[in-house]
Amino acid sequence: RVDQAGKTLWQWQAPSGPGSFAQALAAAGSGTVLVLGGHVKDGQTASDAWIQSMSAAGAVLWSRTYDLGPAQAWLGAATRAPGGGFFAVANSGAGTRPTGIFQAWLVRVDGLGNQLWKQKLLPGAVSLVSDVLVHAGDAWVAGQTWQGKQALEAFVVRVDAWGHANCADAGACVNVAATDCVDADPCTLDVCDAKQGCQHPAVADRFWCGVAKACKGGQCAGQD
């Protein structure tokens, strides 16, 4: 972190290990910042998508990884989502254009980094996504696609709060805002099913429900 005069206030570097890389930063509110990129776990060669939350003083608040398949994966730009949490764009794959195989993703996480859902963008196409913003309550993402061609083709996809890219897929969730499905239980997911509307399934144990707190048997408790 550098102040307006160019003075370094502090610096953070990942501990030595298999490897990690940062691709983007996003303001997260209350002076915190998200660091987004990829992280290679012990015994692996490909990276998982990775988010880390840091305080204004440089302390690591939490760190999460997300499995997007066996190939290399990383997160890029992120923005705050309506109703809380964040939309983050991600890519997975390997190679170089025009023969490389890549898949663009949109991932939604809550304010503690729990993955709420992930959605492939342009499924079946070779694609890379680069940016995301929220407008009119939906996520707008932009990137590039190609299919064995030298020329790139730009794409823009608009996705609702539940990951649906069109009204047919949205079903019962058409015009349902993110805040419409919120309950007061930190150990349930707030989701909208295309057939049944708002649903609140219980989360798995070890789902983060607070600072140093995780769900166990449907209850939010401190970690041992």
C-alpha positions as MATLAB code, in Angstrom:
seq = 'RVDQAGKTLWQWQAPSGPGSFAQALAAAGSGTVLVLGGHVKDGQTASDAWIQSMSAAGAVLWSRTYDLGPAQAWLGAATRAPGGGFFAVANSGAGTRPTGIFQAWLVRVDGLGNQLWKQKLLPGAVSLVSDVLVHAGDAWVAGQTWQGKQALEAFVVRVDAWGHANCADAGACVNVAATDCVDADPCTLDVCDAKQGCQHPAVADRFWCGVAKACKGGQCAGQD';
ca = [
       0.000    0.000    0.000;
       1.361    3.398   -1.053;
       0.123    6.805    0.156;
      -0.541    9.848   -2.030;
       3.063   11.005   -1.654;
       4.381    7.697   -2.938;
       5.517    6.413    0.458;
       5.172    2.683    1.039;
       2.984    2.134    4.094;
       3.225   -1.653    4.118;
       3.660   -4.613    1.809;
       2.416   -8.179    1.921;
       3.843  -11.216    0.200;
       2.390  -14.706    0.139;
       4.233  -17.284    2.271;
       6.619  -19.547    0.399;
       4.956  -22.651   -0.988;
       3.569  -24.089   -4.213;
       2.704  -20.611   -5.519;
       0.062  -17.933   -5.843;
      -0.522  -14.961   -8.096;
      -2.686  -11.856   -7.890;
      -4.634  -10.574  -10.900;
      -6.884   -7.816   -9.528;
      -8.001   -5.790   -6.508;
     -11.509   -4.751   -5.483;
     -12.743   -2.403   -2.743;
     -14.882   -4.380   -0.287;
     -16.126   -1.698    2.140;
     -15.116   -0.693    5.681;
     -11.547   -0.143    4.505;
     -11.067   -3.736    3.353;
      -9.817   -4.868   -0.043;
     -10.148   -8.132   -1.962;
      -7.116   -9.636   -3.679;
      -8.094  -11.941   -6.552;
      -6.018  -14.433   -8.500;
      -4.936  -18.080   -8.321;
      -3.399  -20.342   -5.701;
      -1.599  -23.653   -6.187;
      -2.210  -26.131   -3.374;
       0.326  -28.660   -2.125;
       0.657  -31.604   -4.475;
      -1.028  -29.822   -7.383;
       0.324  -28.278  -10.559;
      -2.756  -26.261  -11.593;
      -4.095  -23.327   -9.613;
      -7.515  -22.918   -8.011;
      -9.324  -19.580   -8.201;
      -8.476  -17.554   -5.078;
      -9.780  -14.564   -3.081;
      -8.165  -12.987   -0.034;
      -9.641  -10.230    2.138;
      -7.211   -7.711    3.671;
      -7.655   -4.897    6.165;
      -6.478   -1.324    5.607;
      -3.478   -2.156    7.819;
      -2.463   -5.124    5.667;
      -3.769   -7.942    7.866;
      -5.203  -11.016    6.152;
      -8.823  -11.386    7.292;
      -9.687  -14.531    5.336;
      -8.570  -16.481    2.291;
     -10.669  -18.810    0.104;
     -10.088  -21.014   -2.945;
     -12.636  -22.285   -5.474;
     -12.477  -25.396   -7.631;
     -13.329  -24.672  -11.283;
     -12.142  -28.001  -12.648;
      -8.795  -29.724  -13.262;
      -7.306  -26.989  -15.445;
      -5.547  -23.795  -14.357;
      -8.062  -21.341  -12.857;
      -7.894  -17.778  -11.612;
     -10.165  -14.923  -10.568;
     -10.000  -11.435  -12.032;
     -12.190   -8.379  -11.550;
     -14.874   -8.246   -8.837;
     -17.636   -5.874   -7.798;
     -20.143   -5.673   -4.962;
     -23.381   -7.548   -5.610;
     -26.888   -6.347   -4.734;
     -27.946   -7.811   -1.394;
     -24.354   -8.305   -0.223;
     -21.293  -10.208   -1.292;
     -19.549   -9.958   -4.635;
     -19.633  -10.971   -8.266;
     -16.193  -12.079   -9.506;
     -15.144  -13.118  -12.997;
     -12.935  -16.161  -13.429;
     -11.216  -18.123  -16.181;
     -10.022  -21.697  -16.415;
      -8.066  -23.562  -19.051;
      -4.654  -23.676  -20.685;
      -2.839  -22.956  -23.934;
      -2.579  -19.986  -26.250;
      -4.821  -18.567  -28.959;
      -6.049  -19.892  -31.368;
      -5.676  -23.484  -30.112;
      -5.972  -22.900  -26.359;
      -9.049  -24.149  -24.520;
     -10.497  -21.669  -22.017;
     -13.779  -21.262  -20.156;
     -15.103  -17.976  -18.766;
     -17.011  -18.015  -15.449;
     -19.001  -15.743  -13.179;
     -18.788  -16.609   -9.480;
     -20.897  -15.136   -6.697;
     -19.572  -15.187   -3.139;
     -20.931  -13.780    0.097;
     -19.149  -11.244    2.312;
     -17.080  -13.981    3.981;
     -15.983  -15.573    0.715;
     -18.375  -18.532    0.702;
     -19.237  -19.530   -2.859;
     -22.985  -19.116   -3.447;
     -22.987  -20.195   -7.089;
     -20.825  -20.337  -10.201;
     -21.982  -20.000  -13.791;
     -20.236  -20.785  -17.073;
     -20.390  -17.949  -19.603;
     -20.874  -18.887  -23.264;
     -20.837  -22.628  -22.400;
     -19.352  -24.669  -25.203;
     -17.356  -21.755  -26.594;
     -13.697  -20.912  -26.048;
     -13.842  -17.716  -24.004;
     -12.017  -15.471  -21.557;
     -13.741  -12.881  -19.361;
     -12.040   -9.677  -18.261;
     -14.424   -7.351  -16.385;
     -17.694   -7.138  -14.444;
     -19.946   -4.375  -13.161;
     -23.407   -4.130  -11.615;
     -26.072   -2.114  -13.418;
     -29.846   -2.165  -12.866;
     -29.412   -4.916  -10.276;
     -27.720   -7.372  -12.662;
     -24.125   -8.353  -13.390;
     -22.725   -7.299  -16.765;
     -19.575   -9.124  -17.868;
     -17.329   -8.558  -20.871;
     -14.651  -10.638  -22.514;
     -13.438  -12.250  -25.698;
     -14.160  -15.458  -27.561;
     -12.691  -17.348  -30.480;
     -13.155  -20.825  -31.909;
     -10.062  -21.906  -33.807;
      -9.781  -18.439  -35.334;
      -7.054  -15.827  -35.198;
      -9.593  -12.995  -34.875;
     -11.102  -12.266  -31.479;
     -14.785  -11.542  -30.974;
     -15.921   -9.370  -28.064;
     -18.867  -10.506  -25.962;
     -21.060   -8.998  -23.247;
     -23.370  -11.101  -21.070;
     -25.982   -9.793  -18.638;
     -26.739  -12.137  -15.734;
     -29.301  -11.697  -12.957;
     -28.527  -12.025   -9.242;
     -29.049  -15.793   -9.441;
     -26.809  -16.511  -12.421;
     -29.496  -16.658  -15.116;
     -28.613  -15.157  -18.485;
     -32.117  -15.158  -19.986;
     -35.786  -15.166  -18.945;
     -36.327  -18.780  -20.010;
     -33.620  -19.971  -17.622;
     -34.771  -17.628  -14.851;
     -38.305  -19.057  -14.712;
     -39.847  -18.202  -11.334;
     -36.878  -15.915  -10.578;
     -37.732  -13.327  -13.231;
     -37.827   -9.907  -11.500;
     -36.835  -11.463   -8.146;
     -34.164   -9.199   -6.624;
     -31.296  -10.532   -4.528;
     -32.797   -8.973   -1.404;
     -36.156  -10.692   -1.983;
     -34.789  -14.096   -0.917;
     -32.822  -13.108    2.174;
     -33.612  -14.812    5.490;
     -31.995  -14.203    8.896;
     -30.239  -17.590    9.169;
     -26.469  -17.469    8.451;
     -26.427  -21.262    8.007;
     -28.793  -21.371    5.045;
     -28.268  -20.262    1.471;
     -30.500  -17.555    0.023;
     -31.151  -18.775   -3.510;
     -33.835  -18.573   -6.177;
     -34.781  -21.765   -7.988;
     -36.167  -21.354  -11.499;
     -39.041  -23.743  -10.702;
     -39.730  -23.103   -7.013;
     -38.664  -19.498   -6.422;
     -36.896  -18.480   -3.202;
     -35.323  -21.379   -1.327;
     -33.170  -21.627    1.807;
     -31.276  -24.930    1.831;
     -29.015  -25.657    4.781;
     -25.304  -25.168    4.136;
     -22.662  -27.826    4.687;
     -20.644  -27.891    7.885;
     -17.630  -25.538    7.916;
     -19.489  -22.900    5.881;
     -18.242  -19.576    7.278;
     -20.969  -17.678    9.133;
     -18.869  -14.997   10.869;
     -15.305  -14.063   11.750;
     -13.750  -17.291   13.102;
     -17.246  -18.848   13.105;
     -18.567  -21.703   10.985;
     -21.805  -23.633   10.640;
     -22.021  -27.067   12.261;
     -25.234  -29.048   12.307;
     -27.144  -25.983   11.176;
     -25.816  -23.756   13.969;
     -23.267  -20.940   13.767;
     -20.490  -21.498   16.317;
     -16.893  -20.477   16.984;
     -14.093  -22.488   15.435;
     -11.976  -24.692   17.711;
];
